[in-house]
Amino acid sequence: MDLTSYVSNHGREFATHAEAGGDDAPCTLVEHLTGSLESGIRTTQRVKQTTRRLTRRVR
């Protein structure tokens, strides 16, 4: 399951909304939050893959 495009789309949406405000501070915040979101999603993806592998081995 590749979530790269999903995460990228949300990042662009966050950035678009932040830029509409005209202040650089929200853009920085959005970049930080998007990075954290991506990290969390990728970690979840890895845990899911590992769980599948372990389940196959146990069977």
N, CA and C atoms as an extended XYZ file, in Angstrom:
177
Properties=species:S:1:pos:R:3:atomname:S:1:resname:S:1:resid:I:1 pbc="F F F"
N         0.849       -1.167        0.000 N   MET     1
C         0.000        0.000        0.000 CA  MET     1
C         0.896        1.232        0.000 C   MET     1
N         0.879        1.970       -1.081 N   ASP     2
C         1.710        3.159       -1.210 CA  ASP     2
C         0.852        4.396       -0.961 C   ASP     2
N         1.196        5.123        0.079 N   LEU     3
C         0.419        6.300        0.465 CA  LEU     3
C         1.101        7.610        0.085 C   LEU     3
N         2.155        7.540       -0.705 N   THR     4
C         2.927        8.732       -1.042 CA  THR     4
C         2.063        9.804       -1.694 C   THR     4
N         1.274        9.432       -2.688 N   SER     5
C         0.449       10.433       -3.376 CA  SER     5
C        -0.609       11.010       -2.437 C   SER     5
N        -1.152       10.179       -1.576 N   TYR     6
C        -2.146       10.638       -0.602 CA  TYR     6
C        -1.543       11.689        0.328 C   TYR     6
N        -0.367       11.393        0.852 N   VAL     7
C         0.312       12.316        1.763 CA  VAL     7
C         0.691       13.596        1.029 C   VAL     7
N         1.195       13.467       -0.192 N   SER     8
C         1.589       14.638       -0.983 CA  SER     8
C         0.395       15.537       -1.273 C   SER     8
N        -0.734       14.935       -1.608 N   ASN     9
C        -1.941       15.723       -1.881 CA  ASN     9
C        -2.360       16.528       -0.660 C   ASN     9
N        -2.323       15.904        0.503 N   HIS    10
C        -2.695       16.627        1.718 CA  HIS    10
C        -1.701       17.741        2.007 C   HIS    10
N        -0.433       17.489        1.774 N   GLY    11
C         0.584       18.517        1.975 CA  GLY    11
C         0.341       19.720        1.090 C   GLY    11
N         0.006       19.475       -0.166 N   ARG    12
C        -0.285       20.583       -1.092 CA  ARG    12
C        -1.534       21.345       -0.657 C   ARG    12
N        -2.543       20.626       -0.210 N   GLU    13
C        -3.764       21.291        0.254 CA  GLU    13
C        -3.476       22.171        1.466 C   GLU    13
N        -2.708       21.650        2.429 N   PHE    14
C        -2.341       22.439        3.604 CA  PHE    14
C        -1.586       23.694        3.181 C   PHE    14
N        -0.627       23.533        2.276 N   ALA    15
C         0.185       24.665        1.827 CA  ALA    15
C        -0.664       25.704        1.111 C   ALA    15
N        -1.604       25.257        0.291 N   THR    16
C        -2.483       26.179       -0.429 CA  THR    16
C        -3.308       27.011        0.543 C   THR    16
N        -3.848       26.374        1.557 N   HIS    17
C        -4.644       27.096        2.548 CA  HIS    17
C        -3.779       28.063        3.350 C   HIS    17
N        -2.579       27.653        3.681 N   ALA    18
C        -1.690       28.520        4.457 CA  ALA    18
C        -1.249       29.724        3.638 C   ALA    18
N        -0.949       29.522        2.354 N   GLU    19
C        -0.512       30.619        1.496 CA  GLU    19
C        -1.623       31.631        1.275 C   GLU    19
N        -2.861       31.194        1.321 N   ALA    20
C        -3.985       32.106        1.137 CA  ALA    20
C        -3.999       33.177        2.216 C   ALA    20
N        -3.445       32.854        3.388 N   GLY    21
C        -3.373       33.825        4.472 CA  GLY    21
C        -2.301       34.877        4.260 C   GLY    21
N        -1.311       34.590        3.410 N   GLY    22
C        -0.291       35.568        3.082 CA  GLY    22
C         0.851       35.669        4.079 C   GLY    22
N         0.843       34.899        5.120 N   ASP    23
C         1.894       34.967        6.132 CA  ASP    23
C         2.788       33.737        5.998 C   ASP    23
N         4.095       33.895        6.157 N   ASP    24
C         5.022       32.770        6.024 CA  ASP    24
C         4.947       31.790        7.193 C   ASP    24
N         4.539       32.248        8.349 N   ALA    25
C         4.492       31.382        9.531 CA  ALA    25
C         3.594       30.158        9.329 C   ALA    25
N         2.395       30.327        8.789 N   PRO    26
C         1.563       29.136        8.576 CA  PRO    26
C         2.198       28.136        7.610 C   PRO    26
N         2.925       28.627        6.607 N   CYS    27
C         3.581       27.716        5.654 CA  CYS    27
C         4.602       26.850        6.369 C   CYS    27
N         5.363       27.460        7.261 N   THR    28
C         6.358       26.714        8.020 CA  THR    28
C         5.675       25.675        8.898 C   THR    28
N         4.600       26.062        9.538 N   LEU    29
C         3.848       25.137       10.380 CA  LEU    29
C         3.301       23.981        9.557 C   LEU    29
N         2.752       24.294        8.404 N   VAL    30
C         2.192       23.259        7.534 CA  VAL    30
C         3.276       22.279        7.103 C   VAL    30
N         4.442       22.788        6.725 N   GLU    31
C         5.537       21.904        6.323 CA  GLU    31
C         5.922       20.974        7.471 C   GLU    31
N         5.962       21.517        8.668 N   HIS    32
C         6.310       20.713        9.839 CA  HIS    32
C         5.245       19.643       10.099 C   HIS    32
N         3.988       20.048       10.067 N   LEU    33
C         2.900       19.099       10.324 CA  LEU    33
C         2.815       18.029        9.241 C   LEU    33
N         3.032       18.425        7.999 N   THR    34
C         2.993       17.466        6.905 CA  THR    34
C         4.102       16.435        7.061 C   THR    34
N         5.281       16.886        7.462 N   GLY    35
C         6.386       15.957        7.697 CA  GLY    35
C         6.056       14.969        8.796 C   GLY    35
N         5.449       15.463        9.861 N   SER    36
C         5.050       14.584       10.963 CA  SER    36
C         3.972       13.606       10.523 C   SER    36
N         3.031       14.098        9.751 N   LEU    37
C         1.956       13.242        9.242 CA  LEU    37
C         2.535       12.140        8.363 C   LEU    37
N         3.434       12.522        7.479 N   GLU    38
C         4.050       11.538        6.586 CA  GLU    38
C         4.819       10.485        7.381 C   GLU    38
N         5.553       10.930        8.375 N   SER    39
C         6.319       10.007        9.211 CA  SER    39
C         5.395        9.012        9.910 C   SER    39
N         4.301        9.510       10.460 N   GLY    40
C         3.340        8.644       11.144 CA  GLY    40
C         2.692        7.641       10.209 C   GLY    40
N         2.346        8.093        9.021 N   ILE    41
C         1.717        7.199        8.045 CA  ILE    41
C         2.697        6.132        7.594 C   ILE    41
N         3.935        6.527        7.350 N   ARG    42
C         4.944        5.552        6.915 CA  ARG    42
C         5.241        4.534        8.021 C   ARG    42
N         5.271        4.990        9.267 N   THR    43
C         5.487        4.070       10.386 CA  THR    43
C         4.339        3.070       10.471 C   THR    43
N         3.126        3.558       10.331 N   THR    44
C         1.955        2.685       10.349 CA  THR    44
C         2.018        1.674        9.212 C   THR    44
N         2.444        2.130        8.050 N   GLN    45
C         2.571        1.247        6.896 CA  GLN    45
C         3.589        0.143        7.174 C   GLN    45
N         4.710        0.481        7.769 N   ARG    46
C         5.748       -0.513        8.081 CA  ARG    46
C         5.246       -1.525        9.116 C   ARG    46
N         4.537       -1.049       10.118 N   VAL    47
C         3.995       -1.953       11.139 CA  VAL    47
C         3.009       -2.926       10.497 C   VAL    47
N         2.187       -2.421        9.609 N   LYS    48
C         1.215       -3.271        8.922 CA  LYS    48
C         1.921       -4.344        8.093 C   LYS    48
N         2.970       -3.952        7.363 N   GLN    49
C         3.719       -4.913        6.554 CA  GLN    49
C         4.387       -5.973        7.431 C   GLN    49
N         4.971       -5.535        8.531 N   THR    50
C         5.635       -6.466        9.445 CA  THR    50
C         4.627       -7.432       10.057 C   THR    50
N         3.469       -6.932       10.420 N   THR    51
C         2.415       -7.773       10.986 CA  THR    51
C         1.992       -8.845        9.989 C   THR    51
N         1.846       -8.463        8.734 N   ARG    52
C         1.480       -9.446        7.706 CA  ARG    52
C         2.539      -10.539        7.592 C   ARG    52
N         3.813      -10.139        7.572 N   ARG    53
C         4.893      -11.123        7.455 CA  ARG    53
C         4.913      -12.073        8.643 C   ARG    53
N         4.763      -11.524        9.832 N   LEU    54
C         4.765      -12.362       11.033 CA  LEU    54
C         3.573      -13.309       11.051 C   LEU    54
N         2.429      -12.819       10.623 N   THR    55
C         1.231      -13.652       10.578 CA  THR    55
C         1.434      -14.820        9.621 C   THR    55
N         2.046      -14.557        8.471 N   ARG    56
C         2.317      -15.629        7.510 CA  ARG    56
C         3.272      -16.665        8.092 C   ARG    56
N         4.253      -16.234        8.841 N   ARG    57
C         5.223      -17.160        9.437 CA  ARG    57
C         4.590      -18.033       10.514 C   ARG    57
N         3.662      -17.470       11.262 N   VAL    58
C         3.012      -18.206       12.348 CA  VAL    58
C         2.096      -19.282       11.780 C   VAL    58
N         1.482      -19.012       10.674 N   ARG    59
C         0.556      -19.982       10.069 CA  ARG    59
C         1.352      -21.114        9.591 C   ARG    59
